[in-house]
């Protein structure tokens, strides 16, 4: 019986912790990181404010957990889209399309809200790890294409995605922006394969 009770307590704690992270994520998706306070998170989960301290030492730890939890979810969606593509070039297109779909669905608001937060500096390391994880499937596709500098190319192609993200969030037509970003990215990859390496200047 003691073992069953211990497992039950551990399960309850895990569920409460997950609920707190979900509440913080919802507040971020609503667009204002300053709204993520222990009081607000507690109110959304029905806990007393002081109870949140049983799960997270401070607000920064809670926000870091939001970033850590979001990364595999984002990456899984990107990988699923890329896995359905038949060629490396199609996988590059799927990468662009998947990221912009995440933007349309509001997932990008988490990163956007955190960028201007007072604790942003503390979160940069986790965000950098998340960014590296998201780039990995693109790097793999570029490697398959024979790119001699896939990491560099991946960062540059991400520039297309970032610009398209800004356009979508500014109210530009999602389908039109996505189609243009995909065309630019795939054309760049195709031309890269055919172009000779530039000589020293």
C-alpha positions as CSV (number, residue, x, y, z in Angstrom):
1,X,0.0,0.0,0.0
2,X,2.7,2.6,0.8
3,X,4.2,2.1,-2.7
4,X,0.7,2.7,-4.3
5,X,0.2,5.8,-2.2
6,X,3.7,7.1,-3.2
7,X,2.9,6.6,-6.9
8,X,-0.4,8.3,-6.5
9,X,1.2,11.4,-4.9
10,X,3.8,11.5,-7.6
11,X,1.2,11.3,-10.3
12,X,-0.8,14.1,-8.7
13,X,2.3,16.3,-8.5
14,X,3.1,15.6,-12.1
15,X,-0.5,16.4,-13.2
16,X,-0.4,19.7,-11.2
17,X,2.9,20.7,-12.6
18,X,1.7,20.0,-16.1
19,X,-1.4,22.1,-15.5
20,X,0.7,25.0,-14.3
21,X,2.9,24.9,-17.4
22,X,-0.2,24.7,-19.6
23,X,-1.7,27.7,-17.8
24,X,1.5,29.7,-18.3
25,X,1.6,28.7,-22.0
26,X,-2.0,29.9,-22.5
27,X,-1.2,33.2,-20.9
28,X,1.8,33.6,-23.2
29,X,-0.3,32.7,-26.3
30,X,-2.7,35.5,-25.3
31,X,0.3,37.7,-26.1
32,X,1.5,39.3,-22.8
33,X,4.4,37.7,-20.9
34,X,3.9,40.1,-18.1
35,X,0.6,38.4,-17.4
36,X,2.5,35.2,-16.4
37,X,2.6,35.6,-12.7
38,X,2.2,32.9,-10.0
39,X,-1.1,34.5,-9.0
40,X,-2.5,34.3,-12.5
41,X,-1.2,30.8,-13.1
42,X,-2.6,29.7,-9.8
43,X,-6.0,31.2,-10.6
44,X,-6.2,29.3,-13.9
45,X,-5.5,26.0,-12.2
46,X,-7.5,26.5,-9.1
47,X,-4.5,26.4,-6.8
48,X,-3.5,28.9,-4.0
49,X,-0.7,31.2,-5.1
50,X,1.7,29.8,-2.5
51,X,1.1,26.3,-3.8
52,X,2.8,27.2,-7.0
53,X,6.1,27.4,-5.1
54,X,5.9,23.7,-4.4
55,X,6.5,23.1,-8.1
56,X,8.6,26.0,-9.3
57,X,11.1,28.1,-7.3
58,X,10.3,31.2,-9.2
59,X,8.8,32.7,-12.4
60,X,11.9,32.2,-14.5
61,X,11.9,28.4,-13.7
62,X,8.3,28.2,-14.8
63,X,8.9,30.1,-18.1
64,X,12.0,27.9,-18.8
65,X,9.8,24.8,-18.4
66,X,7.3,26.3,-20.9
67,X,10.1,26.6,-23.5
68,X,11.4,23.1,-22.7
69,X,8.0,21.6,-23.1
70,X,7.2,23.4,-26.3
71,X,10.3,22.5,-28.2
72,X,9.6,18.8,-28.8
73,X,6.0,19.6,-29.7
74,X,7.1,22.1,-32.4
75,X,9.9,19.8,-33.6
76,X,7.5,16.8,-33.8
77,X,5.1,18.8,-36.1
78,X,7.9,19.9,-38.3
79,X,9.4,16.4,-38.5
80,X,6.0,14.9,-39.3
81,X,5.5,17.2,-42.3
82,X,9.0,16.6,-43.5
83,X,8.6,12.8,-43.2
84,X,5.6,12.9,-45.6
85,X,7.8,14.5,-48.3
86,X,9.4,12.3,-50.9
87,X,12.6,14.2,-51.8
88,X,15.1,16.3,-49.8
89,X,14.0,19.4,-51.8
90,X,10.3,18.6,-50.9
91,X,11.4,18.2,-47.2
92,X,12.9,21.8,-47.4
93,X,9.5,23.0,-48.6
94,X,7.8,21.0,-45.9
95,X,10.0,22.6,-43.3
96,X,9.1,26.1,-44.4
97,X,5.4,25.3,-44.6
98,X,5.3,23.5,-41.2
99,X,6.9,26.4,-39.4
100,X,4.5,29.0,-40.9
101,X,1.6,26.7,-40.0
102,X,2.8,26.8,-36.4
103,X,2.9,30.6,-36.7
104,X,-0.7,30.6,-38.0
105,X,-1.8,28.4,-35.2
106,X,-0.4,30.7,-32.6
107,X,2.5,28.7,-31.3
108,X,5.0,31.4,-32.3
109,X,3.3,33.8,-29.8
110,X,5.1,32.0,-27.0
111,X,8.5,32.9,-28.3
112,X,7.3,36.3,-29.3
113,X,5.9,37.1,-25.9
114,X,9.0,35.8,-24.1
115,X,11.4,37.9,-26.3
116,X,10.4,41.1,-24.7
117,X,10.0,39.8,-21.1
118,X,12.1,41.0,-18.2
119,X,13.4,37.4,-17.7
120,X,14.3,37.0,-21.4
121,X,18.0,36.9,-20.7
122,X,17.6,34.0,-18.4
123,X,15.7,32.1,-21.1
124,X,18.1,32.7,-24.0
125,X,20.0,29.5,-23.4
126,X,16.9,27.4,-23.5
127,X,15.6,29.3,-26.5
128,X,19.0,28.7,-28.3
129,X,18.7,25.0,-27.7
130,X,15.1,25.0,-28.9
131,X,16.2,26.8,-32.1
132,X,19.0,24.3,-32.7
133,X,16.6,21.4,-32.3
134,X,14.1,22.9,-34.7
135,X,16.9,23.4,-37.3
136,X,18.1,19.8,-37.1
137,X,15.7,18.2,-39.6
138,X,16.4,21.0,-42.1
139,X,20.1,20.4,-41.7
140,X,19.6,16.7,-42.4
141,X,17.6,17.4,-45.6
142,X,20.3,19.8,-46.8
143,X,22.9,17.1,-46.0
144,X,21.0,14.7,-48.2
145,X,21.1,17.2,-51.0
146,X,24.9,17.3,-50.8
147,X,25.2,20.7,-49.3
148,X,28.8,21.3,-48.2
149,X,27.7,23.8,-45.5
150,X,24.3,22.6,-44.3
151,X,24.4,24.4,-41.0
152,X,25.1,27.8,-42.7
153,X,22.5,27.2,-45.3
154,X,19.9,26.2,-42.7
155,X,20.4,29.4,-40.8
156,X,20.1,31.4,-44.1
157,X,16.9,29.6,-45.1
158,X,15.5,30.2,-41.7
159,X,15.8,33.9,-42.7
160,X,13.1,33.3,-45.3
161,X,10.9,31.7,-42.6
162,X,11.5,34.6,-40.2
163,X,10.6,37.2,-42.8
164,X,7.5,35.2,-43.8
165,X,6.6,35.0,-40.1
166,X,6.8,38.8,-39.8
167,X,4.6,39.2,-42.9
168,X,1.9,36.8,-41.6
169,X,1.9,38.4,-38.2
170,X,1.5,41.8,-39.8
171,X,-1.7,40.6,-41.5
172,X,-0.5,39.5,-44.9
173,X,-2.3,36.6,-46.6
174,X,-1.1,33.3,-45.0
175,X,-1.4,31.2,-48.2
176,X,0.3,33.7,-50.4
177,X,3.2,34.3,-48.0
178,X,3.7,30.6,-47.4
179,X,3.7,29.8,-51.2
180,X,6.2,32.5,-51.9
181,X,8.5,31.5,-49.0
182,X,8.4,27.9,-50.1
183,X,9.3,28.9,-53.7
184,X,12.1,31.1,-52.6
185,X,13.6,28.4,-50.3
186,X,13.3,25.6,-52.8
187,X,14.7,27.7,-55.6
188,X,17.7,28.7,-53.4
189,X,18.4,25.1,-52.6
190,X,18.2,24.0,-56.2
191,X,20.5,26.8,-57.4
192,X,22.9,26.1,-54.6
193,X,23.4,22.5,-55.9
194,X,24.2,23.8,-59.4
195,X,26.3,26.9,-58.6
196,X,30.1,26.7,-58.4
197,X,31.7,27.8,-55.1
198,X,32.8,31.5,-55.2
199,X,36.5,32.1,-55.2
200,X,38.3,34.2,-52.7
201,X,37.9,38.0,-53.0
